[in-house]
């Protein structure tokens, strides 16, 4: 098969779960003999087209700022959608897998599917619906309309959770065009070969330091533990617009000596080694409608996860409460602190959840995920 992925940012040049998923699928499908191209902004020096592990990376434009005043840039999305179309039209593909966000590139992919007769799949990681109004105020009506229109573009809308399936149907997608596919994954063999780091931590967080991730809530949880005489050490891996304010907050809360800000770590193996040297993984963000790859990675390292059960964009279908982690009802510093206290004070419970977390992670190996995605692509081709 000749396969194209469309997303504005490319792994490993920009960190994030969506681009990591695209890369892990791409290199496995290329290893199986498929021709795979990733279209994105050019984050590298040199030629616009380069190859990495038999995957063709096609940089269609210089990188643009993704966020403006804390919001995803509409200009960047439109710019990328316009710039990706000319190179995309140069070739015919059997499958185009376009990520739903940031929406406008989906219309470029749809134009290609009509003019070059490719089969378009849109993979939905989040469905916002009325959340657009929380995000943009009254201007959110435009986002909502664009999102609704995008549900009609593809031959197949791929989702990772039943919650997202139901939300897609609610905003107008045809039920017979929705398919469930695994969204998150882990390279289990890679994880197993990485030794733990020598620097230990009680609690670890990995992710972008933006408001939506709720790291400020986690810092308040650490302060709450300290108030009850539990001086838990926290390691934070990641960078983002909230980095400096979070550092200030840790000082204001009197926990700066318990918190390590390591910034973005380019070496994935180093991240895994730090996870393996921790005891608990915390993901304080409200669920965004898709699977959190970082939770799966943490589970593969033998860490139970403490996370939030539900939010405006989705429900948590990665963590099963009492199996591979513990869930709190809402993004609450006190509730998260209670779960952390339970695991820190009861090692037998933490160890039990850690073993179950490993079992769960083994089922999410990228090799298994890639095989399921390959079957979907084949089915879409033969159904046309």
N, C-alpha and C positions, 0 to 999 in steps of 0.2 A: 504494500500500500504506500501511496505517497501522501504524507500527512503534514499539515501545517498547524502550528499553534500560534495564536495571536494574543499577546498581552504586552502592555507598554513597558514593563520592566522585566529584566532578565537576570536569572540566577547564574553565577554567584555575585554579580556586580551590585545588585540591590537585594538586601535581605528581605524575606517574606515567604509566607506559606504557599501562596498561589504559584509564584514563580519557581519555588523549590519543587512543588508537585509536577509542574510542567517539565522541569529538567529531569527529574527522576523517571518519569514516564518516557520522555524522549530518548534518553540514553539506553533504556531497556528495549524499547521498540526498535531503535536503530541497530542494536546488537542482534535482534531477531531478523534483520535484513530489510526492514522498512526504511523508506527514505523520509527523514524527518527534518523539518525546518521550523525554527522558532523566529517569528517576526517580532521585533521589539525596538525600543530606542537604543541607539548605539552608545553603550557605556564603556567601550574599549577603544584603544588606540589602533591605528592602522586601517586595514581594509574594511569596507562595509560588511562584507561576507567573510566569515571565518568558520572553521570546523573545530569542534571539540567532541572527542569520543564518537566520531562519525555523525554527530548532529550538526546540521548547518544552522549557524546563527546569522540572521540578516538584520543588520542595524539600519533602520529606515530613516532615521533623523537624529540630530543631536539630542541628548537628554534634556528634558524640561523639568522645572520644579513641579512636584506632584501635589504640593499643598500650598494654599494661599490663605493666610489668616486662619490657619487651623482647619480649613476645609479643602477637600479634593478639588483641584483646579479644573474648571470646565474648559478653560483655554487649552490646557495640556491635552485633555481628552480629545477635543476637536482637532487640534494640531496633529496628534498621532493618528487619528482616524483618517485624516486627509493624506498624510504622508505614507501610511501603510498601503493604501490602495494601489498606486502605480506599480510598485514591485510585486505586489500580490497578483496583479492581473497579468504579469509576464508569464505565469505558468498555470497549469491546471493541476489541481490536487484532488485525490479521491475523497479525503476528509479534511475539513477545516474545523478545528476545535478552538472556538473563540471564548474567552472568559467574559462573563456578563458585565463585570465592572472593568472600565468606566463607561460602558454602554455604547458610546458613539462608534467605536471600532466594530461593534456587532453589525452596524449598518453597512460598513465597508465590506465586511465578510459576506453579508447577505447579497450585496451587489455582485461579488465574485461568484457566489453560488448560482445566481441567475444567469450571468453572462458566460461563465466558464463551466457551468454544470457540475460544480463540486457539491458534496453533501455537507451541509453546515450543521454542526453541533454547537450549541451554546452551553457551557458549563456554568451553572449558577452557584456561586459561593455565598451570596446573601440576597435576600429579597427585602427591600425597604418598605414599599407600599406607603403607609401613612407616616412612617418615620422620616420621610422626606421633609415634612413640615417641621419636625423637631430640629432637623439638620439645617434647613435653609429658610425657615419661616414661610411666609406666603409664597416665596419663589419656589418652594418645594413642589408646587403643582406641576412645574415643568419637568422636574426630575421624575415625578410619579408618572406623567404621561409618556416620557421617553422609556421608562422601565416597562410600562404596560405594552408599548409598541414593540419592544424587544422580544416579548414572549411570543410574537407571531412570526418571527423571522426564520427560525431554524426548523430543519426537519426533525431534530430531536433536541429537547431541553434536558440536560443531564443535571441531576441533583444528588447530594450526598445523604440527605436526611428525609424522613417522612414529613417532618415539619415544613421543610422547604417545598416539598412536593405539594402539600396542601396550600401553602401560601401562593405558589405559582398558579394553581388552579383558581384560587380566589381572585387573582388579579387578571384572569382572562386566558391563561394558557390552556391549550387542549390537553385533556388528560391522556389521550392515546399517543401523545408526542412526548411524554415525560418518561425518563428512564432513571432508575436509581443506580448510581455507580459509587465506588469508594472514592472519597475525596482525600483523606489523609493517608499517610503511610510512613514506613520506617525501613531503612536498610539494616536489617537485623544483624547480618553477618559483619557489617562494618562496626556496629555498636559493640558486639560481643568481643571484638579484637582490640578494643581501646581500654587501657587500664585506667583506674580512677586517678584523679589528680591528688597531689600530696596536701593541697590546701583544702580543708574541709569546711562545710557550711551546714547549718541546721536546715535552712530553707533557701530555695533558689527560685528565681524568676528569669525567664528568657523571653524577650519580645521587644517590640518597638516601644519607646518611651513617649507615648502620646496619651492624651486624656482618656481615650476610649479603653485603654488597657487597664485603667484602675490601679496603677502602681501607688498612687497617693493613698488609696484605701489600704493597700498592703502595709505601707509605712505606719499608718495609724494602728493597724493590727499589731505590728511589732511593738509599738509604744504601749499598747494595751497589755501585751504579754509582760513587758518590763514592769508595768505597774503592779502586776501580780507575781513579781519576783522570778520571772522566767526571762533570762537575758539571751534570747535566741539570735544567732548570727544569720544575717541575710545577705546573699549574693545576688546582684542584679546585673544581668548581661543584656546589653542592647543600648541603643542610642535613639535620640529623637528630640522633638521640640520641647519636651517637658524635662529634659535632663537637668538643667540648671535649677529649675524650680523644685524638683524632687530632692536635689542635694540640699537646698536651703531648708526644705521641709524637714528633712532628717535631722538637721541641726536644731531647728525650732522644737522638735519633739524630744530632743535629748537622746537620740539613738544613733548619732552619726558614727560612734565608735563600733556599733554593731552591724553597720551596713557597708558593703563594698560595691561601688559602682565600677564595673569593669569595662563599660562601653561596649561597642560592637566588636566582636571577635570574629575575624575572617575565617579562621581555621575551625571547621565543623568538628574535627576530632577533639580539639581543645574544649569546645562547648560540651561535648558528650562526656569528656573526662571530668569536667567540673560538676556536671549533673550526677555522675556516678559517685562523687565524693560528698554529695549532699544527702539529706534524709527525707526531705519533703519538697515537692514541687507545688508552687502556688500559681494559679492563673486567675487573677481577680477580675478579669474583664467579663462583662455580661456577654452571653453567647451571641455570636454574630450570624447564626444560621448555618454555619458549616463546621467541619471538624477542625480542631486546633492541632496542627502537626506537632507543636511543641509539647502538648500533653502526651501524645503517642510516643515521642522521643523520650520523655521523662519516664513513662511506663516501661519502655524498653531498657532503661537504665536501672529499673527496680525501684522507682520512686512512686509512691502513691500521690495523687494529685488532689489538691483542695481547690474547688472551683465553684462557679455560680450556676444555679440550676436553670434559670431562664431570664430572658430579657426581652426588649421590644423587637429584636430581630430574630429571635429563635430560642430553642431549648437546647440544653446540653445533652447531646446523644453520644458523647465520647466517654464521659465518666458515668459509671453506674454506681450510685451511692452505696457504699459499703462493700464494693467489689474491687475496683481499681483506684478508688479514691473516695473522697467525701464531698458532698455538695452542700452549699448554703442556699437558702431560699432567695436571697437578694444580695446585691453588692453592698455588704455591710462590714465595716471594720470589726465590730464586736463579734458578729457571727463567724467571720473568718478566723479571728483570734481564738474563739472557742474550739473550732475544729483543729487548729494548730496545737492548742494546748492538749487536746485529747490525744493526738498522735505523739507529741513530745513526751508526755507523761506515761504513755502506755506503749512500750516498745513492742510487746507481743502483737497488739493490734496493728501497729505500723508495719511490722514484718509480715503479718498475714496479708495485708492489702498489697504489700510490695510483691509478694509471690503471685498473687492474682493479676497484678498489673503486668507482670512478665508474660503470663499466659495470654492476656488480651493483646499485648503488643505483637506477639508471634503471629497472630491472625491478621495483622495489618502490614506485613512485609511488602515492600514495594514490588517485589517479583510477583506476588499474588495479585496486587492491585493492577499492575500493568497487564497481566493476563486477562483480567476481567474487562479492562478498558479495550484491549485488542479485540476481544469477542464482540463488544458493543460496536466498534467500528466496522467489523466484518458484517455484523447483522444489518447495520444501516446501509452499507453498500449493496448487499444482496437483496434488501427489501425494496430498493429503488427500481 
